């Protein structure tokens, strides 16, 4: 899907929302990958991208998509997207990925079987963006135009859209973990709550009681950016001991995307 910001009959800003599957805590969840976020030069600094991003969050929430991803094309965009609740959760890879060229040569004229091996290799990896057969075909066609250059994992960012659902999946997978977490999200009001995880289940409360004081003052307080990093296990070994103990370190992977 494409979101457009119109001035009269002219589209002056746009973004694409591409749907993928993502392996997370023993299951697969739908994620939206943002691509082509752009504003015409003469119409920049008017807040149009902010409005489009806010609208994309609403669309994702309504479609039951709990997580959004993107690949910042330049370093300064890390700070730009941070303003909208995104956090870096994927590191650039140092080693080449599975060779598409070798795969296609191995299964000449049999793209479905080539996809089968490709899919089997990545499908069993946790915290990884998965591809459909149609995605794979498009990836191969594009790579063939450039003689199959070596590919590596991409640096990427994630944005939690539905914190309760993400934490519910985490709780169900790590049934032995118990903790309370107060979440702050400047842009998605539904995420502002106190979440208590215990014995594989989650309880959601408003973060403030009737007297105006914080519920569960002994709980951890995090914002939506840190939550994305915790859930995806992004360098959690470098965080304070409690967080490292609760949230195992992982290596989230995003590759063969629209760059």
MARBA-3410 file (N, C-alpha, C, O; in Angstrom, 1 decimal):
259
0.8,-1.2,0.0,0.0,0.0,0.0,0.9,1.2,0.0,2.0,1.2,0.5 ~ 0.4,2.3,-0.6,1.1,3.6,-0.6,0.2,4.7,0.1,-1.0,4.8,-0.2 ~ 0.8,5.4,1.0,0.1,6.6,1.6,0.7,7.8,0.9,1.9,8.0,0.7 ~ -0.2,8.7,0.5,0.1,10.0,-0.2,-0.4,11.2,0.7,-1.4,11.1,1.3 ~ 0.4,12.2,0.7,0.0,13.5,1.2,-0.3,14.4,0.0,0.7,14.7,-0.8
-1.5,14.9,-0.1,-1.9,15.7,-1.3,-1.9,17.2,-0.9,-2.4,17.6,0.1 ~ -1.5,18.0,-1.9,-1.7,19.5,-1.8,-2.5,19.8,-3.1,-2.0,19.8,-4.2 ~ -3.8,20.0,-2.9,-4.7,20.1,-4.1,-4.7,18.7,-4.8,-5.1,17.7,-4.2 ~ -4.4,18.7,-6.1,-4.4,17.5,-6.8,-3.0,16.9,-7.0,-2.8,16.1,-7.9 ~ -2.0,17.4,-6.2,-0.6,17.1,-6.4,-0.1,16.3,-5.2,-0.3,16.7,-4.0
0.5,15.1,-5.4,1.0,14.3,-4.3,2.4,14.9,-4.0,3.3,14.9,-4.9 ~ 2.6,15.4,-2.8,3.9,16.0,-2.4,4.7,15.2,-1.4,5.9,15.5,-1.2 ~ 4.1,14.2,-0.8,4.9,13.3,0.1,4.2,11.9,0.0,3.0,11.8,-0.3 ~ 5.1,10.9,0.2,4.5,9.5,0.1,5.4,8.6,0.9,6.5,8.8,1.3 ~ 4.8,7.4,1.2,5.5,6.3,1.8,4.8,5.0,1.4,3.6,5.0,1.2
5.6,3.9,1.3,5.0,2.6,1.0,5.0,1.7,2.2,6.0,1.8,3.1 ~ 4.0,0.9,2.4,3.9,0.0,3.5,3.8,-1.4,2.9,2.8,-1.8,2.3 ~ 4.9,-2.2,3.1,5.0,-3.5,2.5,4.9,-4.5,3.6,5.6,-4.4,4.7 ~ 4.0,-5.5,3.4,3.8,-6.5,4.5,4.7,-7.7,4.3,4.9,-8.3,3.3 ~ 5.3,-8.1,5.5,6.2,-9.3,5.6,5.8,-10.1,6.8,5.0,-9.6,7.6
6.4,-11.3,6.9,6.3,-12.1,8.1,7.6,-12.0,8.9,8.7,-11.8,8.2 ~ 7.6,-12.1,10.2,8.8,-11.9,11.0,8.7,-13.0,12.1,7.7,-13.1,12.8 ~ 9.8,-13.8,12.2,9.8,-14.8,13.3,10.2,-14.2,14.6,11.2,-13.5,14.7 ~ 9.3,-14.4,15.6,9.4,-13.7,16.9,8.9,-14.6,18.0,7.8,-15.0,18.0 ~ 9.8,-15.0,18.9,9.4,-15.8,20.0,8.7,-17.1,19.7,7.6,-17.3,20.2
9.2,-17.8,18.7,8.6,-19.1,18.4,7.4,-19.1,17.5,6.7,-20.1,17.3 ~ 7.1,-17.9,17.0,5.9,-17.8,16.1,6.3,-16.8,14.9,7.4,-16.3,14.9 ~ 5.3,-16.6,14.0,5.5,-15.6,13.0,4.4,-14.5,13.1,3.3,-14.8,13.4 ~ 4.9,-13.3,13.0,3.9,-12.2,13.2,4.0,-11.3,11.9,5.1,-11.3,11.2 ~ 2.9,-10.6,11.5,3.0,-9.7,10.4,3.7,-8.5,10.8,3.5,-7.9,11.9
4.6,-7.9,9.9,5.2,-6.7,10.1,5.1,-5.8,8.9,4.9,-6.4,7.8 ~ 5.1,-4.5,9.1,5.1,-3.6,7.9,6.5,-3.0,7.8,7.0,-2.5,8.7 ~ 7.0,-3.1,6.6,8.3,-2.5,6.2,8.0,-1.2,5.5,7.4,-1.2,4.4 ~ 8.5,-0.1,6.0,8.4,1.2,5.4,9.4,1.4,4.3,10.6,1.2,4.6 ~ 9.0,1.8,3.1,9.9,2.1,2.0,9.5,3.3,1.3,8.3,3.7,1.3
10.5,4.0,0.7,10.2,5.1,-0.1,9.5,6.3,0.6,8.7,7.0,0.0 ~ 10.0,6.6,1.8,9.5,7.7,2.6,10.1,9.0,2.0,11.4,9.1,2.0 ~ 9.3,9.8,1.4,9.9,11.0,0.6,9.0,12.1,0.5,7.7,12.0,0.6 ~ 9.5,13.3,0.4,8.8,14.6,0.2,9.4,15.3,-0.9,10.7,15.4,-1.0 ~ 8.6,15.9,-1.8,9.2,16.8,-2.8,10.0,17.9,-2.2,9.6,18.5,-1.2
11.2,18.3,-2.8,12.1,19.3,-2.2,11.4,20.6,-1.8,11.6,21.1,-0.7 ~ 10.5,21.1,-2.6,9.8,22.3,-2.4,8.8,22.3,-1.3,8.3,23.3,-0.8 ~ 8.5,21.1,-0.8,7.4,20.9,0.2,8.0,20.3,1.5,7.2,19.9,2.3 ~ 9.3,20.4,1.7,9.8,19.8,2.9,9.7,20.8,4.1,9.4,21.9,3.9 ~ 9.9,20.2,5.3,9.8,21.0,6.6,8.4,21.5,6.8,8.3,22.6,7.4
7.4,20.8,6.4,6.1,21.2,6.6,5.3,20.2,7.5,4.1,20.3,7.7 ~ 6.0,19.2,7.9,5.4,18.2,8.8,4.7,17.1,8.1,3.9,16.4,8.7 ~ 4.8,17.0,6.7,4.1,16.0,6.0,4.5,14.6,6.3,3.6,13.7,6.4 ~ 5.8,14.4,6.4,6.2,13.0,6.8,5.7,12.6,8.1,5.3,11.4,8.3 ~ 5.7,13.5,9.1,5.2,13.2,10.4,3.7,12.7,10.3,3.3,11.8,10.9
2.9,13.5,9.5,1.5,13.1,9.3,1.4,11.7,8.7,0.5,10.9,9.0 ~ 2.2,11.5,7.7,2.2,10.2,7.0,2.6,9.0,7.9,1.9,8.0,7.9 ~ 3.6,9.2,8.7,4.1,8.2,9.6,3.0,7.9,10.7,2.7,6.8,11.0 ~ 2.4,9.0,11.2,1.4,8.8,12.2,0.2,8.1,11.6,-0.4,7.2,12.3 ~ -0.1,8.4,10.4,-1.2,7.6,9.7,-0.8,6.2,9.5,-1.7,5.3,9.6
0.4,5.9,9.2,0.9,4.5,8.9,0.8,3.7,10.2,0.5,2.5,10.2 ~ 1.1,4.4,11.4,0.9,3.7,12.7,-0.5,3.3,12.9,-0.8,2.2,13.4 ~ -1.4,4.2,12.6,-2.9,3.9,12.8,-3.3,2.8,11.9,-4.1,1.9,12.3 ~ -2.8,2.8,10.6,-3.2,1.7,9.7,-2.7,0.4,10.2,-3.4,-0.6,10.2 ~ -1.4,0.4,10.7,-0.8,-0.9,11.1,-1.6,-1.4,12.3,-1.9,-2.6,12.4
-2.0,-0.5,13.3,-2.7,-0.9,14.5,-4.1,-1.5,14.1,-4.5,-2.6,14.6 ~ -4.8,-0.9,13.1,-6.1,-1.3,12.7,-6.0,-2.7,12.0,-6.9,-3.5,12.0 ~ -4.9,-3.0,11.4,-4.7,-4.2,10.6,-4.1,-5.3,11.5,-3.7,-6.4,11.0 ~ -3.9,-5.0,12.8,-3.3,-6.0,13.7,-1.9,-6.4,13.4,-1.5,-7.5,13.5 ~ -1.2,-5.4,12.9,0.3,-5.5,12.7,1.0,-4.9,13.8,1.0,-3.7,14.0
1.7,-5.7,14.7,2.2,-5.1,15.9,3.6,-4.5,15.8,4.1,-3.9,16.8 ~ 4.3,-4.6,14.7,5.7,-4.1,14.6,5.9,-3.5,13.2,5.4,-4.0,12.2 ~ 6.7,-2.4,13.2,7.0,-1.8,11.9,8.6,-1.7,11.8,9.2,-1.5,12.8 ~ 9.1,-1.9,10.6,10.5,-1.9,10.3,10.9,-0.9,9.2,10.0,-0.6,8.4 ~ 12.1,-0.5,9.2,12.6,0.3,8.1,14.1,0.2,8.0,14.8,-0.2,9.0
14.7,0.5,6.9,16.2,0.6,6.7,16.5,2.1,6.4,16.2,2.6,5.4 ~ 17.2,2.7,7.4,17.6,4.1,7.1,18.7,4.1,6.1,19.7,3.5,6.3 ~ 18.6,4.9,5.1,19.6,4.9,4.0,20.8,5.7,4.4,21.9,5.5,3.8 ~ 20.7,6.6,5.4,21.9,7.4,5.8,21.9,7.5,7.3,20.9,7.3,8.0 ~ 23.1,7.7,7.8,23.3,7.7,9.3,22.4,8.7,10.0,21.8,8.4,11.1
22.2,9.9,9.4,21.4,10.9,10.1,20.0,10.5,10.3,19.3,11.1,11.1 ~ 19.5,9.6,9.5,18.1,9.2,9.5,17.8,8.4,10.8,16.6,8.3,11.2 ~ 18.8,7.9,11.5,18.6,7.2,12.7,18.0,8.2,13.7,17.1,7.8,14.5 ~ 18.5,9.4,13.8,18.0,10.4,14.7,16.6,10.9,14.2,15.8,11.2,15.0 ~ 16.5,11.0,12.9,15.2,11.5,12.4,14.1,10.5,12.8,13.0,11.0,13.3
14.3,9.2,12.6,13.2,8.3,12.9,13.1,8.0,14.4,12.0,7.6,14.8 ~ 14.1,8.3,15.1,14.0,8.2,16.6,12.9,9.1,17.1,12.2,8.7,18.1 ~ 12.7,10.2,16.5,11.6,11.2,16.9,10.2,10.5,16.8,9.3,11.0,17.5 ~ 10.1,9.5,16.0,8.8,8.8,15.8,8.7,7.5,16.5,7.9,6.6,16.1 ~ 9.6,7.2,17.4,9.6,6.0,18.2,10.3,4.8,17.6,10.2,3.7,18.2
11.1,5.0,16.6,11.9,3.9,16.0,13.2,3.8,16.8,13.7,4.8,17.3 ~ 13.7,2.6,16.9,15.1,2.4,17.5,15.8,1.4,16.6,15.3,0.5,16.0 ~ 17.2,1.6,16.6,18.0,0.6,15.9,17.9,-0.7,16.6,18.1,-0.9,17.8 ~ 17.5,-1.8,15.8,17.4,-3.1,16.4,18.1,-4.2,15.5,18.2,-5.3,15.8 ~ 18.7,-3.7,14.3,19.4,-4.6,13.4,20.7,-3.9,13.1,20.8,-2.8,12.8
21.8,-4.7,13.2,23.1,-4.3,12.8,23.5,-4.7,11.4,23.0,-5.7,10.9 ~ 24.3,-3.9,10.7,24.9,-4.3,9.4,25.7,-5.6,9.6,26.4,-5.8,10.5 ~ 25.5,-6.5,8.6,26.2,-7.8,8.6,27.7,-7.6,8.1,28.0,-6.7,7.4 ~ 28.5,-8.5,8.6,29.9,-8.4,8.1,30.2,-9.6,7.2,31.2,-9.6,6.4 ~ 29.4,-10.6,7.3,29.6,-11.8,6.4,28.6,-11.9,5.3,27.4,-11.5,5.5
29.0,-12.3,4.1,28.0,-12.5,3.0,26.9,-13.5,3.4,27.1,-14.5,4.1 ~ 25.7,-13.2,2.9,24.6,-14.1,3.1,24.6,-15.3,2.1,25.5,-15.3,1.3 ~ 23.7,-16.2,2.3,23.5,-17.3,1.4,23.6,-16.7,-0.1,22.9,-15.8,-0.4 ~ 24.4,-17.4,-0.9,24.6,-16.9,-2.3,23.4,-17.2,-3.2,23.1,-18.4,-3.4 ~ 22.7,-16.2,-3.7,21.6,-16.4,-4.6,22.1,-17.0,-5.9,21.5,-17.8,-6.5
23.3,-16.5,-6.3,23.9,-17.0,-7.6,24.1,-18.5,-7.5,23.8,-19.3,-8.5 ~ 24.7,-19.0,-6.4,25.0,-20.4,-6.3,23.6,-21.2,-6.2,23.5,-22.3,-6.7 ~ 22.7,-20.6,-5.6,21.4,-21.3,-5.4,20.7,-21.4,-6.8,20.1,-22.5,-7.1 ~ 20.7,-20.4,-7.6,20.0,-20.4,-8.9,20.8,-21.4,-9.8,20.2,-22.1,-10.6 ~ 22.1,-21.4,-9.7,22.9,-22.3,-10.6,22.6,-23.8,-10.1,22.6,-24.7,-11.0
22.4,-24.0,-8.9,22.2,-25.3,-8.4,20.8,-25.9,-8.8,20.7,-27.1,-9.1 ~ 19.8,-25.0,-8.9,18.5,-25.4,-9.3,18.1,-24.6,-10.6,17.1,-23.9,-10.6 ~ 18.8,-24.8,-11.6,18.5,-24.2,-12.9,17.1,-24.5,-13.3,16.6,-25.6,-13.3 ~ 16.3,-23.4,-13.7,15.0,-23.6,-14.2,14.0,-24.2,-13.2,13.0,-24.8,-13.6 ~ 14.3,-24.1,-12.0,13.5,-24.7,-10.9,13.4,-23.7,-9.7,14.0,-24.0,-8.7
12.8,-22.6,-10.0,12.8,-21.5,-8.9,12.1,-22.0,-7.7,12.5,-21.6,-6.6 ~ 11.0,-22.7,-7.8,10.3,-23.2,-6.5,11.2,-24.0,-5.6,11.2,-23.8,-4.4 ~ 12.0,-24.9,-6.2,12.9,-25.7,-5.4,14.0,-24.8,-4.8,14.5,-25.0,-3.6 ~ 14.5,-23.8,-5.6,15.5,-22.9,-5.1,15.0,-22.1,-3.9,15.6,-21.9,-2.9 ~ 13.7,-21.7,-4.0,13.1,-21.0,-2.9,12.9,-21.9,-1.7,13.1,-21.4,-0.6
12.6,-23.1,-1.9,12.5,-24.1,-0.8,13.7,-24.1,0.0,13.6,-24.1,1.3 ~ 14.9,-24.2,-0.6,16.1,-24.2,0.2,16.4,-22.9,0.9,16.8,-22.8,2.0 ~ 16.1,-21.8,0.1,16.3,-20.4,0.7,15.4,-20.2,1.9,15.8,-19.8,2.9 ~ 14.1,-20.7,1.8,13.2,-20.5,2.8,13.5,-21.4,4.1,13.4,-20.9,5.2 ~ 14.0,-22.6,3.8,14.3,-23.5,4.9,15.5,-22.9,5.7,15.6,-23.1,6.9
16.4,-22.3,5.0,17.6,-21.7,5.6,17.2,-20.6,6.6,17.7,-20.5,7.7 ~ 16.3,-19.7,6.1,16.0,-18.5,6.9,14.8,-18.7,7.9,14.7,-18.0,8.9 ~ 13.9,-19.6,7.5,12.7,-19.8,8.3,12.9,-20.2,9.7,12.2,-19.9,10.6 ~ 14.0,-21.0,9.9,14.3,-21.5,11.3,15.0,-20.5,12.1,15.4,-20.8,13.3 ~ 15.3,-19.3,11.6,16.1,-18.3,12.3,15.1,-17.4,13.1,14.1,-16.9,12.5
15.4,-17.1,14.4,14.5,-16.2,15.2,14.9,-14.8,14.8,15.9,-14.5,14.3 ~ 13.9,-13.9,15.1,14.1,-12.5,14.9,14.5,-12.2,13.4,15.5,-11.4,13.2 ~ 13.8,-12.7,12.5,14.3,-12.6,11.1,13.1,-12.3,10.2,12.0,-12.9,10.3 ~ 13.3,-11.4,9.3,12.2,-11.1,8.3,12.2,-12.2,7.2,13.2,-12.6,6.7 ~ 11.0,-12.7,7.0,10.8,-13.9,6.1,10.3,-13.4,4.8,9.7,-12.3,4.6
10.5,-14.2,3.7,10.1,-13.9,2.4,9.2,-14.9,1.8,9.3,-16.1,2.1 ~ 8.2,-14.5,1.0,7.3,-15.4,0.3,8.0,-15.8,-1.0,9.1,-15.3,-1.4 ~ 7.4,-16.7,-1.8,7.9,-17.1,-3.1,7.9,-15.9,-4.0,8.9,-15.7,-4.8 ~ 6.9,-15.1,-4.0,6.8,-13.9,-4.9,8.0,-12.9,-4.5,8.6,-12.3,-5.4 ~ 8.2,-12.7,-3.2,9.3,-11.9,-2.8,10.7,-12.4,-3.4,11.5,-11.7,-3.9
10.8,-13.7,-3.2,12.1,-14.4,-3.7,12.3,-14.2,-5.2,13.4,-13.9,-5.6 ~ 11.2,-14.4,-5.9,11.3,-14.2,-7.4,11.8,-12.8,-7.7,12.6,-12.6,-8.6 ~ 11.2,-11.8,-7.0,11.6,-10.4,-7.3,13.0,-10.1,-6.9,13.7,-9.4,-7.6 ~ 13.4,-10.7,-5.8,14.8,-10.6,-5.3,15.8,-11.2,-6.3,16.8,-10.5,-6.7 ~ 15.5,-12.3,-6.9,16.3,-13.0,-7.9,16.4,-12.2,-9.1,17.5,-12.0,-9.7
15.2,-11.7,-9.6,15.2,-10.9,-10.8,16.0,-9.7,-10.7,16.8,-9.3,-11.6 ~ 15.9,-9.0,-9.6,16.7,-7.8,-9.4,18.2,-8.1,-9.3,19.0,-7.4,-9.9 ~ 18.6,-9.1,-8.5,20.0,-9.5,-8.4,20.6,-9.9,-9.7,21.8,-9.6,-9.9 ~ 19.8,-10.6,-10.6,20.3,-11.0,-11.9,20.8,-9.8,-12.7,21.7,-9.9,-13.5 ~ 20.1,-8.7,-12.5,20.4,-7.5,-13.3,21.9,-7.0,-13.0,22.5,-6.4,-13.9
22.3,-7.3,-11.8,23.7,-6.8,-11.4,24.6,-8.0,-11.1,25.6,-7.8,-10.4 ~ 24.4,-9.1,-11.8,25.2,-10.3,-11.7,25.4,-10.8,-10.2,26.5,-11.2,-9.8 ~ 24.3,-10.8,-9.5,24.2,-11.4,-8.2,25.3,-10.9,-7.2,26.1,-11.7,-6.8 ~ 25.3,-9.6,-6.9,26.3,-9.1,-5.9,26.1,-9.8,-4.6,24.9,-10.1,-4.2 ~ 27.1,-9.9,-3.8,27.0,-10.4,-2.4,26.2,-9.5,-1.6,26.3,-8.3,-1.7
25.4,-10.1,-0.7,24.5,-9.4,0.1,24.8,-9.7,1.6,25.3,-10.8,1.9 ~ 24.6,-8.7,2.5,24.8,-8.8,3.9,23.5,-8.4,4.6,22.7,-7.7,4.1 ~ 23.5,-8.7,5.9,22.4,-8.2,6.7,22.4,-6.7,6.7,23.5,-6.0,6.7 ~ 21.2,-6.1,6.8,21.1,-4.6,6.7,21.0,-4.0,8.1,20.4,-4.6,9.0 ~ 21.5,-2.8,8.3,21.2,-2.0,9.5,19.7,-1.6,9.4,19.3,-1.2,8.4
19.0,-1.8,10.5,17.6,-1.4,10.4,17.0,-1.0,11.8,17.7,-1.1,12.8 ~ 15.8,-0.5,11.7,15.1,0.1,12.9,13.8,-0.6,13.0,13.2,-1.0,12.0 ~ 13.3,-0.6,14.3,11.9,-1.2,14.5,11.1,-0.2,15.3,11.7,0.6,16.1 ~ 9.8,-0.3,15.2,8.9,0.6,15.9,7.7,-0.3,16.5,7.0,-0.9,15.7 ~ 7.6,-0.4,17.8,6.5,-1.2,18.3,5.2,-0.5,18.1,5.0,0.7,18.5
4.2,-1.1,17.5,2.9,-0.6,17.2,1.9,-1.0,18.3,1.1,-0.2,18.8 ~ 2.0,-2.3,18.6,1.0,-2.9,19.6,1.9,-3.5,20.7,2.2,-4.7,20.6 ~ 2.2,-2.8,21.7,3.0,-3.3,22.8,2.4,-4.4,23.5,3.1,-5.4,23.9 ~ 1.1,-4.4,23.8,0.5,-5.5,24.5,0.6,-6.8,23.8,0.9,-7.8,24.4 ~ 0.4,-6.8,22.5,0.5,-8.0,21.7,2.0,-8.5,21.7,2.2,-9.7,21.9
2.9,-7.6,21.5,4.3,-8.1,21.5,4.7,-8.7,22.8,5.4,-9.7,22.9 ~ 4.3,-8.0,23.9,4.7,-8.5,25.2,3.9,-9.8,25.6,4.5,-10.6,26.3 ~ 2.7,-9.9,25.0,2.0,-11.2,25.2,2.7,-12.4,24.6,2.8,-13.4,25.2 ~ 3.2,-12.2,23.4,4.0,-13.2,22.7,5.3,-13.5,23.5,5.6,-14.7,23.6 ~ 5.9,-12.5,24.0,7.1,-12.7,24.7,6.8,-13.5,26.0,7.5,-14.4,26.4
5.7,-13.1,26.7,5.3,-13.8,27.9,5.0,-15.3,27.7,5.4,-16.1,28.5 ~ 4.3,-15.5,26.6,3.9,-16.9,26.3,5.1,-17.8,26.0,5.1,-19.0,26.3 ~ 6.2,-17.2,25.4,7.4,-17.9,25.0,8.3,-18.1,26.2,8.9,-19.2,26.4 ~ 8.4,-17.1,27.1,9.2,-17.2,28.3,8.3,-17.2,29.5,8.3,-16.3,30.3 ~ 7.7,-18.4,29.7,6.7,-18.5,30.8,7.3,-18.4,32.2,6.6,-18.1,33.1
8.6,-18.6,32.3,9.3,-18.5,33.6,9.6,-17.1,34.0,10.1,-16.9,35.2 ~ 9.4,-16.1,33.2,9.8,-14.8,33.5,8.6,-14.0,34.1,7.5,-14.1,33.7 ~ 8.9,-13.2,35.1,7.9,-12.4,35.8,8.5,-11.0,36.0,9.5,-10.8,36.6 ~ 7.7,-10.0,35.6,8.2,-8.6,35.8,7.0,-7.6,35.5,6.1,-8.0,34.9 ~ 7.2,-6.4,35.9,6.3,-5.3,35.6,7.0,-4.2,34.9,8.2,-3.9,35.2
6.4,-3.7,33.9,7.0,-2.7,33.0,6.0,-1.6,32.7,4.9,-1.8,32.2 ~ 6.4,-0.3,33.0,5.6,0.8,32.7,6.1,1.4,31.4,7.3,1.8,31.3 ~ 5.3,1.5,30.4,5.7,1.9,29.0,5.2,3.3,28.7,4.1,3.7,29.0 ~ 6.1,4.1,28.1,5.7,5.5,27.6,5.9,5.6,26.1,7.0,5.2,25.6 ~ 4.9,6.0,25.5,4.9,6.2,24.0,4.3,7.5,23.7,3.1,7.7,23.9
5.0,8.4,23.1,4.5,9.8,22.8,3.5,9.8,21.7,2.7,10.8,21.6 ~ 3.5,8.8,20.8,2.6,8.9,19.6,1.5,7.9,19.6,0.5,8.2,18.9 ~ 1.6,6.7,20.2,0.6,5.7,20.2,0.0,5.6,21.6,0.6,4.9,22.4 ~ -1.1,6.2,21.8,-1.7,6.3,23.2,-2.0,5.0,23.8,-1.8,4.8,25.0 ~ -2.4,4.0,22.9,-2.8,2.7,23.4,-1.6,2.0,24.1,-1.8,1.1,24.9
-0.4,2.4,23.8,0.8,1.7,24.4,1.1,2.2,25.8,1.9,1.5,26.5 ~ 0.5,3.3,26.2,0.9,3.8,27.5,0.1,3.1,28.6,-1.1,3.3,28.8 ~ 0.9,2.2,29.3,0.2,1.4,30.3,1.3,0.7,31.1,2.5,0.7,30.8 ~ 0.8,0.1,32.2,1.7,-0.7,33.1,1.3,-2.2,32.7,0.2,-2.6,32.8 ~ 2.4,-2.9,32.3,2.2,-4.3,31.9,2.9,-5.2,32.9,4.0,-5.0,33.3
2.1,-6.2,33.4,2.7,-7.2,34.4,2.7,-8.5,33.7,1.7,-9.1,33.3 ~ 3.9,-9.1,33.6,4.1,-10.4,33.0,4.3,-11.5,34.1,5.1,-11.3,35.0 ~ 3.5,-12.5,34.1,3.7,-13.6,35.1,3.1,-14.9,34.6,2.0,-15.0,34.1 ~ 3.9,-16.0,34.7,3.5,-17.3,34.3,2.9,-17.4,32.9,1.9,-18.1,32.7 ~ 3.5,-16.7,32.0,3.1,-16.8,30.6,1.9,-15.9,30.2,1.5,-15.9,29.1
1.4,-15.1,31.1,0.3,-14.3,30.9,0.6,-12.8,31.1,1.6,-12.5,31.8 ~ -0.2,-11.9,30.6,0.1,-10.5,30.7,-1.2,-9.8,31.2,-2.3,-10.1,30.9 ~ -1.0,-8.8,32.1,-2.1,-8.0,32.6,-1.7,-6.5,32.3,-0.6,-6.1,32.5 ~ -2.7,-5.8,31.8,-2.5,-4.4,31.4,-3.3,-3.5,32.3,-4.5,-3.7,32.5 ~ -2.7,-2.5,32.8,-3.3,-1.5,33.6,-2.9,-0.1,33.1,-1.9,0.1,32.5
-3.7,0.9,33.5,-3.3,2.3,33.2,-2.1,2.6,34.1,-2.0,2.1,35.2 ~ -1.1,3.3,33.6,0.1,3.5,34.4,-0.1,4.4,35.6,0.8,4.5,36.5 ~ -1.2,5.2,35.7,-1.4,6.0,36.9,-2.8,5.6,37.5,-3.7,5.3,36.9 ~ -2.8,5.7,38.9,-4.0,5.4,39.6,-4.8,6.7,39.7,-4.4,7.7,39.3 ~ -6.0,6.5,40.4,-6.9,7.7,40.5,-6.3,8.9,41.3,-6.7,10.0,41.0
-5.3,8.6,42.1,-4.7,9.7,42.9,-3.7,10.4,42.1,-3.1,11.5,42.5 ~ -3.3,9.9,40.9,-2.4,10.5,40.0,-0.9,10.0,40.2,0.0,10.5,39.5 ~ -0.8,9.1,41.1,0.6,8.5,41.3,0.8,7.3,40.4,-0.1,6.6,40.0 ~ 2.1,7.0,40.2,2.4,5.9,39.3,2.1,4.6,39.9,2.4,4.3,41.1 ~ 1.4,3.7,39.2,1.1,2.4,39.6,2.3,1.5,39.6,3.1,1.6,38.6
2.6,0.8,40.6,3.8,-0.1,40.5,5.1,0.6,40.5,5.8,0.5,39.5 ~ 5.3,1.4,41.5,6.5,2.3,41.4,7.8,1.5,41.4,8.9,2.0,41.1 ~ 7.7,0.2,41.8,8.9,-0.6,41.7,9.2,-1.2,40.4,10.2,-1.9,40.1 ~ 8.3,-1.0,39.4,8.4,-1.6,38.1,9.5,-0.9,37.3,9.9,0.2,37.6 ~ 9.9,-1.5,36.2,10.8,-0.9,35.2,10.0,0.2,34.4,8.9,-0.1,34.0
10.6,1.3,34.1,10.0,2.3,33.3,10.8,2.4,32.0,12.0,2.7,32.1 ~ 10.2,2.1,30.9,10.9,2.2,29.6,10.1,3.0,28.6,8.9,3.1,28.7 ~ 10.7,3.5,27.6,10.0,4.1,26.5,9.9,3.1,25.3,10.5,2.1,25.4 ~ 9.1,3.5,24.3,8.8,2.6,23.2,10.0,2.2,22.4,10.1,1.1,21.8 ~ 11.0,3.0,22.4,12.3,2.7,21.7,13.1,1.6,22.4,13.5,0.6,21.8
13.2,1.8,23.7,13.9,0.8,24.5,13.2,-0.6,24.4,13.8,-1.6,24.4 ~ 11.8,-0.5,24.4,11.1,-1.7,24.4,11.4,-2.5,23.1,11.5,-3.7,23.2 ~ 11.4,-1.8,22.0,11.8,-2.5,20.7,13.1,-3.2,20.8,13.2,-4.4,20.4 ~ 14.1,-2.5,21.4,15.4,-3.2,21.5,15.4,-4.3,22.5,16.1,-5.3,22.3 ~ 14.6,-4.2,23.6,14.6,-5.3,24.6,13.9,-6.5,23.9,14.4,-7.7,24.1
12.8,-6.3,23.3,12.0,-7.4,22.7,12.8,-8.2,21.6,12.7,-9.4,21.5 ~ 13.5,-7.4,20.8,14.3,-8.0,19.7,15.7,-8.4,20.2,16.5,-8.9,19.4 ~ 16.0,-8.3,21.5,17.3,-8.7,22.0,18.5,-8.0,21.5,19.5,-8.5,21.4 ~ 18.3,-6.7,21.2,19.4,-5.9,20.6,20.4,-5.4,21.7,20.1,-4.5,22.5 ~ 21.6,-6.1,21.7,22.7,-5.8,22.6,22.2,-5.7,24.0,22.7,-4.9,24.8
21.3,-6.6,24.4,20.8,-6.5,25.8,21.9,-6.9,26.8,21.7,-6.6,28.0 ~ 22.9,-7.6,26.4,24.0,-7.9,27.3,24.7,-6.7,27.8,25.4,-6.7,28.8 ~ 24.6,-5.6,27.1,25.2,-4.3,27.5,24.3,-3.5,28.4,24.8,-2.4,28.9 ~ 23.1,-3.9,28.6,22.2,-3.2,29.5,22.4,-3.6,30.9,23.1,-4.6,31.2 ~ 21.7,-2.9,31.8,21.9,-3.2,33.3,21.4,-4.7,33.5,20.6,-5.2,32.7
21.9,-5.2,34.6,21.7,-6.7,34.9,20.3,-7.2,34.8,20.0,-8.2,34.2 ~ 19.4,-6.4,35.4,18.0,-6.9,35.4,17.4,-7.0,34.0,16.8,-8.0,33.7 ~ 17.7,-6.0,33.1,17.2,-6.1,31.8,17.8,-7.2,31.0,17.2,-7.9,30.2 ~ 19.1,-7.4,31.2,19.9,-8.5,30.5,19.3,-9.8,30.9,19.2,-10.7,30.1 ~ 19.0,-10.0,32.2,18.5,-11.3,32.7,17.1,-11.5,32.1,16.8,-12.7,31.8
16.2,-10.5,32.0,14.9,-10.7,31.5,14.8,-10.9,30.0,13.9,-11.6,29.5 ~ 15.6,-10.1,29.3,15.5,-10.1,27.8,16.8,-10.7,27.2,17.8,-10.0,27.1 ~ 16.7,-11.9,26.7,17.9,-12.6,26.1,18.4,-11.8,24.9,17.7,-11.3,24.1 ~ 19.7,-11.8,24.8,20.3,-11.2,23.6,20.1,-12.0,22.3,20.3,-13.2,22.4 ~ 19.7,-11.4,21.3,19.5,-12.0,20.0,20.2,-11.2,18.9,20.8,-10.2,19.1
20.3,-11.8,17.7,20.8,-11.1,16.5,19.7,-11.0,15.5,19.5,-11.9,14.7 ~ 18.9,-9.9,15.5,17.8,-9.8,14.6,18.4,-9.6,13.2,19.4,-8.9,13.0 ~ 17.7,-10.1,12.2,18.2,-10.1,10.8,17.2,-9.5,9.8,16.0,-9.9,9.8 ~ 17.7,-8.6,9.0,16.8,-8.1,7.9,17.7,-8.1,6.7,18.8,-7.5,6.7 ~ 17.3,-8.7,5.6,18.1,-8.8,4.4,17.3,-8.9,3.2,16.1,-9.2,3.2
17.9,-8.7,2.0,17.2,-8.8,0.7,15.9,-8.0,0.7,14.9,-8.4,0.2 ~ 16.0,-6.7,1.2,14.9,-5.8,1.3,15.0,-4.8,0.1,16.1,-4.8,-0.6 ~ 14.0,-4.0,0.0,14.1,-2.9,-0.9,15.0,-1.8,-0.3,14.6,-1.3,0.8 ~ 16.2,-1.6,-0.8,17.1,-0.7,-0.2,17.1,0.7,-0.8,17.9,1.5,-0.4
END
